[in-house]
Amino acid sequence: MLGTKFAFSTAYHPQTDGLAERMIQTIDYIIRRFCAYGMEYKDHKGYTHDCVTLLPAVQLANNTIQHSTTRKSPSLVEKG
């Protein structure tokens, strides 16, 4: 449809560029670091949150940050 070619591959296969695998590693790293301080977090106003309720904020941060490979945010690449 858009001139793309579908190909099955494994991580770091020479026929792929590994961007999806790298993105998964980055998201995994962010979530691990985000939840590493425990399941509860108290903000500066005294409200208590757990890492599950704060995951939408992590998702928003990841989707709006400019990535070095594309020079665009993932939401801009996906939705235009």
PyMOL commands that set and color helices and strands:
alter all, ss='L'
color gray80, all
select helices_A, chain A and resi 19-35+55-64+74-79
alter helices_A, ss='H'
color red, helices_A
select strands_A, chain A and resi 40-42+48-50
alter strands_A, ss='S'
color yellow, strands_A
deselect
rebuild
show_as cartoon
